[in-house]
């Protein structure tokens, strides 16, 4: 018995049936909409064709379009005709100008290209004639007719060839001359060098031979023989097609032709000077590389390793007595080339005289003595008889130098801008803006020895990170009076502390234990009487909290005076002062609402009203 369909399959079948039904409904609606729209359009079209006005407008538009098209076509024809006429006119003008400027040019062109034109035309006619004969009489007749046609054409036009040759032959001769000249110009010329009648080689110019001669002289001097000038007078001849030599190859060739006691070896040049010759060149190269390897850093492109001198290894021919054992070369390179030389100061010597005696500049002498008596040598250094100065520094034959490109951050010191003010007394300064250092990144190339000592420094670039803020200072130029009025009391003579300023904003009262003398900022304040400064400073370091910069002076017999809210002070605690001596400047520090000097007089710790001592100031 067949099994019942699964519920899932039934649902799928229902969904597909529903989807097909929806598609059919949609398609039917679209078809009905198109038919309805087409019906409306047909009705509108029929109504418009039945309307006389529409027909009239249509005919008018047709007539307008036809007329416009016809006018455009006629205009185009006229423009084309005008353009052709202008082109023909310019062509005729160009022809007349050519004929006038080059009267024989037409004949030359005719003589030069006439045979070629006739030949091309004849070939075309020959092909047509041969094709017709072949079609009528066959291949044999066509070949016979072609030969006859060709020979007949040559016989009739052979007279044109001499005139053509008059132009062709000179042009061919010119082409041959240009080719030969170009070949000779670009031919590799060289100077054949002959010494004592024997050709030793070829060089590009005399400079190469002169350099080779200096190299030979250096090899002769190094060989251990008596040092004498080697003279040679070469002769030069021009040669073509030979390989030229450089100065080293030429030196080898000269030595090969001059002596039999020579061998091939590797020469070591330090700063261009021949230093050693070794037969074992590979070992020498390996030793030079081994000196650098411990300090190389392949992963850091900012680190390079080299020597204190330029090192060059060259293969060449050298005298047998010039050769050294490999170990002797190593000992020479690891040794000292120049010993340290000490100069002992004599009576009457000066630093400049010592430098001159030893062929040094004063700057070089100071650079050699960076630890003279524990400090760098300078022009102010005191030298005495018996002191020792380095005049020649010990120098190794070959030293490793490590060059690093490094970047560090450093401060940019700020500058101080000073302006003058007539409102401040002379000698008084006021800072209106504090300075602040800037920052910058400095990229430099530093050269170190193997011990890490800095030998040389070169600034490559700088990048400012933060600009410095300049310090601004105001300097007073006003002349201050040094005198003042004195008043006599039963306790002695007292001086008004701020001469020439008599206005007081507040006098002594139950809530104010002194007098406030109004004056411009920076006005000098003088001691009212002689005595000793017991306290001087800001707030509690001076007279106390709220007094700002202040001074207390003890005058003896129990009397003390107080000067408060100062801009700055010129005395310190424990200092003795005289009556009328400058002790500070008027300001508005501490608990103050304006520039003034708060002045107090005390007796045995009790406040005395200042108006009782200076009655004229009430």
Secondary structure as UniProt FT lines:
FT   HELIX           7..50
FT   HELIX           52..101
FT   TURN            103..104
FT   HELIX           105..137
FT   HELIX           139..157
FT   HELIX           158..160
FT   HELIX           161..185
FT   STRAND          189..195
FT   TURN            196..197
FT   STRAND          198..203
FT   HELIX           206..222
FT   TURN            223..224
FT   STRAND          235..240
FT   HELIX           247..258
FT   STRAND          262..270
FT   TURN            271..272
FT   STRAND          273..278
FT   HELIX           281..293
FT   TURN            294..295
FT   TURN            298..299
FT   TURN            301..302
FT   STRAND          303..307
FT   STRAND          311..319
FT   HELIX           320..322
FT   STRAND          323..324
FT   HELIX           326..334
FT   STRAND          336..338
FT   STRAND          341..344
FT   TURN            347..348
FT   HELIX           351..357
FT   TURN            358..359
FT   HELIX           362..368
FT   TURN            370..371
FT   TURN            373..374
FT   TURN            379..380
FT   TURN            385..386
FT   STRAND          388..392
FT   STRAND          395..396
FT   STRAND          400..412
FT   STRAND          416..425
FT   TURN            426..427
FT   STRAND          429..433
FT   STRAND          438..448
FT   TURN            450..451
FT   STRAND          454..466
FT   STRAND          471..478
FT   STRAND          486..489
FT   TURN            490..491
FT   STRAND          492..495
FT   TURN            499..500
FT   STRAND          504..506
FT   TURN            510..511
FT   STRAND          515..518
FT   TURN            521..522
FT   STRAND          524..526
FT   STRAND          531..538
FT   HELIX           539..541
FT   TURN            542..543
FT   TURN            545..546
FT   STRAND          549..556
FT   TURN            557..558
FT   STRAND          559..569
FT   TURN            573..574
FT   STRAND          576..577
FT   TURN            579..580
FT   STRAND          582..587
FT   STRAND          596..603
FT   TURN            604..605
FT   STRAND          606..608
FT   HELIX           610..613
FT   HELIX           615..617
//
